[in-house]
Amino acid sequence: MYKSIRALCVLSSLFIVQSAHAEGWPSRLIKATIPFGPGSATDVVPRLVFERLSAELGQPIVVENRAGAGGTLGTGLVAKAEPDGYSILAHSSALAIAPAIFPNLTFDATKDLSSVLMIGSSASVMIVPNERPWKSIQDFIAEAKAKPGSISFGSVGVGSAVHIAAEKFRLAAGIEATHVPYRGGPEVIADIMGGRIDLYFCPLATALPLIRQGQVKALLVSTPRRAADLPDVPTAGEVGLKAAESVSWFGVFVPSKTPRDIVERFHAVGVKVLSDPSVQASLTKLGVEPMPMKPAEIDELVKRETAANLELIKAAGIKQ
């Protein structure tokens, strides 16, 4: 009897302590780490949301870019940070790619991080130089098969989401292609427009102005549905390449031992911000669509995609 009463007292104390976490959080500035350089989609999209989150939470969210090692440098810092709700990570679907590229990581994203918020998803668009003769994806694939090894594609680094989108396309289409990694998107685009590489799976928001201005051609979108802004560009599934479908997403994470009540409050405030029409309009301009998910659902998504990417990268023979 005494033991039972003692156990109940301990549980009650834990509940009170945990509830107190969210009641006093946040009481100071929050540090947000973005593991990629300024100007990338993983930088631009979360910053837009953090500005509104800061206003709702009543505390500043200070963003720091800690690029390096395919996003693993900044991710590792947050994974090992104090789990108090004041260190957060903004990342993308590249979070589920890193373990396959960097087998000796000092952290396990599926165990050392907890999901908080899914900001949304975005399509990638396969763009090619204007000077190339291809008028359709079928033309492109035909030439790539007729001239094995003649095709090159750019990315913003080994294991980046756009790199994986291109590899999925290459494998699904059954073509050979040479990967050319760059330090950032602007450099890739410059070489696409200059005709120095043949294709780039570019984030939709970045690709749209280039396509509309006639600076590049769009042959394919990576998502299961056509992009509303590119109604005439087919999806991978429509041309018989369903295995090439890919969706890039953007989310917010915290160290895994962060109190659940803080995670839940952060999630609730984030959902409120994302439901604001002005925020939705701003995200739409960036090519980001709503992808509502609960924290536990995001955790499962990361686990599934991590396992799938391990298989894909093995099949593609990708190495750092």
N, C-alpha and C positions, 0 to 999 in steps of 0.2 A: 504493500500500500504506500509506504513511504517513498519507495523507488518510483512508483507511478506518479505520485504528486511531484516529486523532484523533476522527473522527465518533463511533465507538463509545464512546470515553471521555467525550465530551460528553453523549451520550445516557445513559450510566450515571450520570454526575454528576447529571443532571436527575432521573433516577428516584430516586436516593438523597435528593436535596433534597426532592422531592415526598413521598416516604414519611415523611421527617422531619416534615413539616407535621402530618400526622394523629397521629403519635406524641406530639408536644408539645401538641396541641390537645385541649381548651381548657386554658389555663394561667391564665386570668383571667375576669372576668365577661363575659357576652355581652349585648349590647344588642339587644333586640327592638323594632322599631317597628311599631305598629299604626296604619294611616293613617285610622282612623275613631275617633269618640268612645267614651268608656266606656259599657258597657251594650249596645252593638250586638252582633249575633251574631258579627261578625268580631273583636270584642274578647273576648267571653266564651268562645268555643270554644277559641281558641289558648291563652288563659291557663290553662285547665284542663290542657292538654297540656304547656305550658312548665313548670308546676310539677313534673311528673314527669320531664321531660327534664332539668331542672336537677339533680335528685337522681341521675339516671343518669350525667350528665356530670361531676358533682362540682364544678360551678361555678354561681354564681347566674345566672339569666337575668332581667335587669331590663327590664321592659316600659314603653315610653313611647308614649302616644297622641299622634300628630301629625296631627290631622284638618285637612281643608281641601282645597278645589278637587277635590271628588269623590274623595278618596283619593290624588290625584296628588302632593300636597305631601310626605307621608311616604314614598311610593313613590320619588319622585325622590331623596330624601336617601339611601336605602339603595342605589339604583342607582349613585350616584356615590361611595359610601363605600369605604373601604379594603377590598379583597377578601381579608381575612385570617381570615374565619370568626367574627369577633366583632361583625359587624353583620348582623342578619337581619331579614326582613320577614314579617309574618303578613298575608295578604291573602285575598281571596275571588274568586269568579268576576267581580267588578267589575273586576279587573285587566285582563280582556280586553275590557272595555267602554270604558274611559277613552280609548283612542286615537281612537275614533269621536266622542267628545264634545269632546275637547280636542285639536284637530289640531296645535297648536303646542307640544307637550310637549318638554321638554329631554332626554327619555330615551325609549328604545324598550324596553319590557318584554321583548319577544321576543329582544332582543340584549344588553341591559344587566343582565338578571337570569337566574339559573339556578335551576331548581326543586330543592328538597330533599326535601319530604315532602308528601303529600296526607293531610290529617287526616280528611276525610270529606265527605259531601254531605248536603244537607238539602232538603226540599220547601218550597214556599211554598203557603199556603192562601188562597184567595180568600174574604175575609170581608166581610160586609155588615151594615148596622145591623139590629137586631131589628125596628125599627118598619116596615121596608120590607115590602111584601106578597109578595115573591118567595119561593117555596118550592123552586125548582130553578133551575139555570143556564139552562134553557130559558125560564123566566119572565123572568129578568133580561134575556136577549138580546132577547126579544120586546118588552119595554117600551123598551129602549134603541133599538131600530130604529123603534118607533112614535113615539118622542119624540127625534129626533136632537139631539145636543148637550146633553141634559138630565143626562147622567151625568158624575160627577166621580170621580177616583181619586187616592189619596194615595201618596206614596213618601217615602223618607228622602233624597231628592235626585236631581237630574237625573243619569242614567247609573248609578244604583245598581242592584243586581241585582233588587230588588223593582220598580223602575221598568220595567226591561226586561221582566220577567215580565208586567206589566200591559200593556205595549205589544204584546207578542207575542199576548196574549189578544185585545186590541182589534182588531188586524189580522186575526187568524184568524176572529174572530166577525163582522167586517165592521161594526163599530159606531163611532160617534163618541164621544169622551169627553175631558173636560178634565183635564189633569194638574195636581195641586196638590202641589208639593214642600214638605217639612217639614224641620226641622233634625234630628229624630230619631224613632224608632219610637213612643215614648210619646205624643208629640203627635198622630201619625196615629191611633193607637188611640183616643185621647180623642175625636177628632172623628168617628171611625166610630161609637163607642158613643153619641155625642151626635147622630148623624144629620146631621152637617154635610157629610160627603162620603159617597159611595155604595159605594166598594169599596177594598180594600187587599189586595195579595198579601203576606200576613204570614208571616214565618218560622214553621215548624211549632211549634217549642218555645214561642214566644211566644203563638201562637194557641190552643194546646190548652186552657190554663186558662180562657180567655175563652169558648171554645166549650162546654166542660163546665159552666161556671157559667151558661150561657144568656145571656151578655152580648152575643154577636154570633152571626150565622149563618154557616156554612161552605157554600159552593156548589160548590167545585172545588179539586182539588189539582193542582199544576203538574207533578208527576213522572209518568213512564210507568206506574208501578204505584201502586195505592192505598196510602195511608198506613196502617200497621198500627193506629195509634191512632184512625183515622177511617175505619173499614171501609165506612161507608155513604155517604161522599162520593166522587163519581166523579172520574176523571181526565179531562184535556182530550181525550185520544184516545178515550175511551169515549163522549164526546158529539159526536164528529166534528170536534174541534178539535186534531188532532195537532200542527199547526204552533205551537200555544200551549204545548207542553211545554217546561219549563225546569227545570234542576237547579242549585242553588247549591252551590258547593264552597268549602272552606277549605284553604289550603295555606301552606307556608313556603318562602321564597326567600332567595337571597343574591346579592351582586354577581357578575356573570358570570365574572370572572377569579379567583374563589375557587378554590384548588387542588382538583382533583377528588377527591383522597384525603380531604380534609376533608368535601366534599359527601357522599361515599360513607359515611364513618363516621357523619356526622350522620344520614343517611338510615337506616342500619342501627340506630342507637340509637332513632330515632323509630319505626321499625317495631316494635321490641321493646316500647316504651312503649304503642303503640296496640294491641298484641296482649294486653296485660294485661286480664283480665276486669273489674277494678274501673274501669279507664279506659273500657273499652267500655260498661260500665253507665252511667257518668257521661255519656258522649257520647250514649247512647241517650235519656237523660232530657232532653237538649237537642234531641232530634229529629235527631241526626246519625248517619248510617249509614256503615259502612266503604266506602271507595272506594280499594282498594289499587292503587297505581301506582308505577312506577319513575320516577326523576327525568327521564329522557329522554322517557318517556311523558307526563309532566305538561307538559314543554316543548312537545311537539307539540299537546297539548290547548289550551294557551294560544294557540298560533299559529292553530289551527283556529277557536277561538271568537272570536278577534280579527277574523279575516276575515269570519266570519258576522255578527258584531255591526256591522261597518261597513256591510254590506248592509242589515241590519234597521233601523238608525238612519237610514240614508238614506231607506228606504221609509217610515218613520214620520215623517220630517221633524223629528226631534228636534234641538234646538240648545241650547247652553249659554246 
